[in-house]
């Protein structure tokens, strides 16, 4: 009824940008506090991001419409929730950023654990992101032994993790289809 944003779903692109491309994002404008308010009550859809930029240690994930976005400076980042911002260029939303994604790992629509993620969870998040994005995703799908070994090693580590169980379960769900489809090759 208020026409304010009540929920958002972001999908991780399967293509990872190169480290050189991601380095071009280092000079992002500061996040402007804000939010979204629609002119009328109706669903809102933004263009799906096609490429993922990962900061060192996956401290920040940035989804971009395409790499051409990096050819011009961003005009702004509008904060729409804690640690979530929309990227604006030439008056258009061209992507999103999520700071500290490990903190928000959860399955389904469960509330995230308010405790900080364990160091093991942060490392496993990076391993899982490697597995679900190119070029490693292609290697898993092609059945390359080293890539499959990494998939199974990450799967075992997640299943064995005792601390931070809710986040480990979310990561298991993230790579579960890969394990089912390619883990027994």
URGI-V38317 format. One record per helix or strand of 3 or more residues. SS is the DSSP state (helix for helix, strand for strand). FROM is the first residue (numbers start at 1). LEN is the number of residues. Records with the same first field share a line. If there is no record, write none. Layout:
SS: FROM-LEN + FROM-LEN
//
This chain:
helix: 19-5 + 56-3 + 67-5 + 101-4 + 119-14 + 136-6 + 145-16 + 165-18
strand: 31-3 + 51-4 + 60-5 + 76-6 + 84-6 + 92-8
//
